[in-house]
Every structure is written in C-alpha cells, then in structure tokens.
Amino acid sequence: MDKLTLYIGNKNYSSWSFRPWIALEGCGVPFEEVLIPFDFPGGNPRIRQVSPTGKVPLLDHDGFKLWESLAIIEYVAELFPHAGLLPGDRKDRALARAYGMEMLSGFRALRNACPMNMRRPVSRLDLPEGVMEDVARIETIWREARSRSGGPFLFGAFSGADAMFAPVVSRLERYDIDVAADTRDYMAAMKALPAWRKWEAAALEETWIVPEDEA
C-alpha cells in the first residue's frame, strides 16, 4: 500500500482537518500527518505549495492529491474497505453520505457563531438567530441514526459519518449549549475515543492564537 500523507492545520481550530484525521485514526488507517499552522491572518501561504485550494485538509497518496474532508474519507474507505470508514449496509452508506453532505453545506449559523476552539473554557455565548435551529436538526440526525443502529455511534461502530460531526461535538461542549440527554451520551462516546483524546491533547498544547477564532 502506498503512503498516505494528511496535511492539516491547527488542531485547536481546524474543524475541517479534524474530520478526516479522526476518521483515519479512529478506524486504524496508517498515515503520516503534516501540520501546517495557520498562524497568519487568512491562513498560512505554505499550504499553497501542496494544496491546489490553498486550504486544509489535503490528502497525498503517492503523489495523488485530494482535498475536501468528505472526499478524503470516501477515498480512503475504498483503499481500506475493511476499516469501517463507511457502513457496510447500502442504505446506511447512503444515509452516511447524506449526513456528511448536510454537514458540508449546512449548519452555518452554528459554525459561524461558535468556531471550533478546544482550548476555550466552557462558557456560554449569546447565540444569534438560527443556532438553536441548527442544533435541533443535528440532534435529530444523531437520535434517528443511533435509534436505527442501536448506537453507541451513528451506525453502531465509529465510522466516517461520526467523524464528519466531530467538530460539532466539541462546539456543543465548549459553548455549553443546551442539548438532550441522549445527545450528551453520544458526545461522551465520541470524547472517549482514543483518537479524540490524542487530537485534543495535541490541541491543548498548541500555542498559536488565531484571533478570529477566539469567540
């Protein structure tokens, strides 16, 4: 198997980097990590040396470059079909893709008001209109998926579908957003993952400050 290299940004802030990283790490896929810190206004120009979009994450597979979190997860799922990155059932895979696409295109009120910041002390903000509507929809997705699968994750075992929502788990915790008990149970399962703890420990050790992400 050729070498996989995943280029990521700051672990404290980079929600899009977090998604494929925890998917691969949590499913036991071997890869090399290269962190390019975004410690400049608007990012780090170094990423443009490797990424055609000038953004992270970026996967390099023996010279083949792929961007976008969901595309990376899907691609690696084909390279490692037994790793569990995608559910085994066809309908479950379709739902996992739908959830991932909804995460990519939606929930902008929550994402804009509550940027991922794992170092942030747990505290509340005055949330603008639309945030709690986003939260309600996310809770519905999680509740329906876990009810269908039996949990503890969206499709039973941890998969790339859970990885797509990992930054949301951090946001709900760090901004102390009111959620239901079953949502808290899912959040606890995610935070108990060794991959989660590994990422979080590294994030807490970072010293870079990005003012626009310090809500």
C-alpha positions, 0 to 999 in steps of 0.5 A: 500500500502506498503512503498516505500523507494528511496535511492539516492545520491547527488542531485547536481550530481546524474543524475541517482537518479534524474530520478526516484525521479522526476518521483515519485514526479512529478506524486504524488507517496508517498515515503520516500527518503534516501540520501546517499552522495557520498562524497568519491572518487568512491562513498560512501561504505554505499550504499553497505549495501542496494544496491546489485550494490553498486550504486544509485538509489535503490528502497525498497518496503517492503523489495523488492529491485530494482535498475536501474532508468528505472526499478524503474519507470516501477515498480512503474507505475504498483503499481500506474497505475493511476499516469501517470508514463507511457502513457496510449496509447500502442504505446506511452508506447512503444515509452516511453520505447524506449526513456528511453532505448536510454537514458540508453545506449546512449548519452555518449559523452554528459554525459561524457563531461558535468556531471550533476552539478546544482550548476555550473554557466552557462558557456560554455565548449569546447565540444569534438567530438560527443556532438553536435551529441548527442544533435541533436538526443535528440532534435529530440526525444523531437520535434517528441514526443511533435509534436505527443502529442501536448506537453507541455511534451513528451506525453502531461502530465509529465510522466516517459519518461520526467523524464528519460531526466531530467538530460539532461535538466539541462546539456543543461542549465548549459553548455549553449549549443546551442539548438532550440527554441522549445527545450528551451520551453520544458526545461522551462516546465520541470524547472517549475515543482514543483518537479524540483524546490524542487530537485534543491533547495535541490541541491543548498544547498548541500555542498559536492564537488565531484571533478570529477564532477566539469567540 
